[in-house]
Amino acid sequence: MSGSRPLLLLIATIALSVGAFAFTVPLQHRSVASPTRPSVALRMGMFDGIAKAFSNKDFKEQDQQVRASHILIKGQDDDAMIKKTFGVMREMNERIASEPDNLRQIFAEFARRESQCPSAAQGGDLGLFGPGKMVPEFDEALFPDDLDRVPPPGAVVGPVVTDFGCHVILVTERKENSDQVEEKLARND
């Protein structure tokens, strides 16, 4: 029995730290036996508390990642900037219609030629990133709350207007990183 005592102590410590054992006094509920005294209930959710300790909704949100390329058109006049962006998109669409299997190469060519972002040298490649790493407008376009609107790999999204200018975005890869814990441990953050 003495060998299991450290384990029980550990479980109790974890449970207490996440509030698994707590007395609660419901504000609206009155006991039938004593209508003037609120009923006191013991919540015995030890396993609920342990599960709560391992659930982290913020961590799950960061689980989504996308690799994208973009073309940035800058300008002082919003109308002219959007008009130029639509012109680039129209020209790119015509090229893609004649060569549908070369979407990435065509997009990279247009990014090198038209983009006013330093990433133009890499064909507009922004790398792999998750929500909150780029401007909020990118999050709205690439990580929408409505799962039916999530652009799949190969989707061209735009124009997306930000403080930097007008963007055309190509989603090149989308993944959910289910090995986040292992990656964090490997990096020793």
C-alpha positions as CSV (number, residue, x, y, z in Angstrom):
1,M,0.0,0.0,0.0
2,S,2.9,2.4,0.8
3,G,4.1,2.2,-2.9
4,S,0.8,3.6,-4.2
5,R,0.8,6.6,-1.7
6,P,3.1,8.8,-3.9
7,L,0.8,8.2,-6.9
8,L,-2.3,9.1,-4.9
9,L,-0.5,12.2,-3.6
10,L,0.3,13.2,-7.2
11,I,-3.2,12.7,-8.4
12,A,-4.6,14.6,-5.4
13,T,-2.2,17.5,-6.0
14,I,-3.1,17.7,-9.7
15,A,-6.8,17.5,-8.9
16,L,-6.6,20.2,-6.3
17,S,-4.6,22.5,-8.5
18,V,-7.2,22.3,-11.3
19,G,-10.2,22.6,-8.9
20,A,-11.5,19.1,-9.2
21,F,-12.6,18.9,-5.5
22,A,-14.6,21.9,-4.6
23,F,-17.6,22.7,-2.5
24,T,-20.2,24.7,-4.5
25,V,-23.1,26.7,-3.2
26,P,-25.6,27.2,-6.0
27,L,-27.1,30.6,-5.7
28,Q,-30.6,29.8,-7.0
29,H,-31.0,26.3,-5.7
30,R,-32.6,25.6,-2.3
31,S,-32.6,22.2,-0.6
32,V,-36.1,20.7,-0.1
33,A,-35.3,19.7,3.5
34,S,-34.3,23.2,4.4
35,P,-35.7,25.9,2.2
36,T,-33.8,28.7,4.0
37,R,-30.3,27.2,3.7
38,P,-28.7,26.7,0.3
39,S,-27.7,23.2,-0.5
40,V,-24.0,22.4,-0.5
41,A,-22.9,19.9,-3.1
42,L,-19.6,18.1,-3.2
43,R,-18.3,17.9,-6.7
44,M,-16.4,14.7,-7.0
45,G,-15.0,15.3,-10.5
46,M,-11.5,14.1,-10.0
47,F,-11.3,12.7,-13.5
48,D,-13.1,15.7,-14.9
49,G,-10.4,17.9,-13.2
50,I,-7.6,15.8,-14.7
51,A,-9.2,15.9,-18.1
52,K,-9.5,19.7,-17.7
53,A,-5.7,19.9,-16.9
54,F,-4.9,18.3,-20.3
55,S,-7.4,20.2,-22.4
56,N,-6.2,23.5,-23.8
57,K,-8.4,25.1,-26.5
58,D,-5.8,27.7,-27.4
59,F,-3.3,25.0,-28.1
60,K,-5.8,23.4,-30.5
61,E,-6.4,26.6,-32.3
62,Q,-2.7,26.9,-33.1
63,D,-2.8,23.4,-34.5
64,Q,-3.8,24.6,-38.0
65,Q,-1.1,25.6,-40.4
66,V,-1.0,26.8,-44.0
67,R,1.8,27.3,-46.4
68,A,1.0,30.2,-48.8
69,S,2.5,32.5,-51.4
70,H,1.3,36.0,-52.1
71,I,1.6,38.9,-54.5
72,L,1.5,42.3,-52.8
73,I,0.5,45.4,-54.8
74,K,1.2,48.6,-53.0
75,G,-0.2,52.0,-53.7
76,Q,-1.5,55.3,-52.3
77,D,-4.8,55.2,-54.1
78,D,-6.9,52.2,-53.0
79,D,-9.0,52.2,-56.2
80,A,-5.9,52.1,-58.5
81,M,-4.3,49.4,-56.3
82,I,-7.4,47.2,-56.4
83,K,-7.7,47.8,-60.2
84,K,-4.1,46.8,-60.8
85,T,-4.6,43.7,-58.5
86,F,-7.7,42.6,-60.6
87,G,-5.6,43.1,-63.8
88,V,-2.9,40.8,-62.4
89,M,-5.5,38.3,-61.3
90,R,-7.2,38.4,-64.7
91,E,-3.9,37.9,-66.6
92,M,-2.8,35.1,-64.3
93,N,-6.2,33.4,-64.7
94,E,-5.8,33.4,-68.5
95,R,-2.4,31.8,-68.1
96,I,-3.6,29.2,-65.7
97,A,-6.6,28.4,-67.9
98,S,-4.2,27.4,-70.7
99,E,-1.8,25.6,-68.3
100,P,-3.8,24.3,-65.3
101,D,-1.1,21.9,-64.1
102,N,1.4,24.8,-63.6
103,L,-0.5,26.9,-61.1
104,R,2.4,27.2,-58.6
105,Q,5.0,28.0,-61.3
106,I,2.7,30.6,-62.9
107,F,1.9,32.2,-59.5
108,A,5.6,32.3,-58.6
109,E,6.4,33.9,-62.0
110,F,3.7,36.6,-61.4
111,A,4.9,37.1,-57.8
112,R,8.5,37.7,-59.0
113,R,7.3,40.1,-61.7
114,E,4.5,42.0,-59.9
115,S,4.9,41.7,-56.1
116,Q,6.3,44.6,-54.1
117,C,7.2,42.4,-51.1
118,P,10.6,41.0,-50.3
119,S,9.1,37.5,-50.6
120,A,8.9,38.2,-54.4
121,A,12.4,36.8,-54.8
122,Q,11.1,33.4,-53.5
123,G,8.1,33.5,-55.8
124,G,6.0,35.1,-53.0
125,D,6.5,32.1,-50.7
126,L,5.6,33.1,-47.1
127,G,6.4,29.7,-45.6
128,L,4.3,27.6,-43.1
129,F,2.4,29.6,-40.5
130,G,-0.5,29.4,-38.2
131,P,-3.3,31.8,-37.1
132,G,-2.1,35.0,-35.6
133,K,1.3,35.0,-37.3
134,M,0.3,37.3,-40.2
135,V,-2.1,40.4,-40.3
136,P,-5.7,39.8,-39.2
137,E,-7.0,40.0,-42.8
138,F,-4.8,37.0,-43.7
139,D,-6.4,35.0,-40.7
140,E,-9.9,36.0,-41.9
141,A,-9.1,34.7,-45.4
142,L,-7.0,31.6,-44.6
143,F,-8.4,30.5,-41.2
144,P,-12.1,31.4,-41.3
145,D,-14.4,30.4,-38.5
146,D,-16.8,28.8,-41.0
147,L,-15.1,25.5,-42.0
148,D,-17.0,25.5,-45.3
149,R,-15.0,28.6,-46.3
150,V,-11.5,27.2,-45.6
151,P,-9.5,27.6,-48.8
152,P,-8.0,24.2,-49.8
153,P,-4.5,23.8,-51.3
154,G,-4.5,25.2,-54.8
155,A,-7.0,28.0,-54.0
156,V,-6.2,31.5,-55.0
157,V,-7.7,34.0,-52.6
158,G,-8.0,37.7,-53.1
159,P,-7.9,40.5,-53.3
160,V,-7.2,40.8,-49.6
161,V,-6.7,44.4,-48.6
162,T,-4.4,45.2,-45.6
163,D,-2.5,48.2,-44.4
164,F,0.4,47.0,-46.5
165,G,-1.5,46.9,-49.8
166,C,-3.6,44.5,-51.8
167,H,-2.7,40.8,-51.8
168,V,-3.4,37.8,-53.9
169,I,-2.8,34.6,-51.9
170,L,-2.2,31.1,-53.2
171,V,-2.7,28.3,-50.6
172,T,0.0,25.8,-51.4
173,E,-0.4,23.5,-48.4
174,R,-2.7,23.0,-45.4
175,K,-2.1,20.8,-42.4
176,E,-3.0,20.2,-38.8
177,N,0.1,19.7,-36.7
178,S,-0.9,16.9,-34.4
179,D,2.7,16.5,-33.1
180,Q,2.9,20.0,-31.5
181,V,3.8,18.6,-28.1
182,E,6.7,16.5,-29.5
183,E,7.9,19.6,-31.5
184,K,7.8,21.8,-28.4
185,L,9.7,19.2,-26.4
186,A,12.3,18.8,-29.2
187,R,12.9,22.6,-29.4
188,N,13.0,22.9,-25.6
189,D,11.0,26.1,-25.5
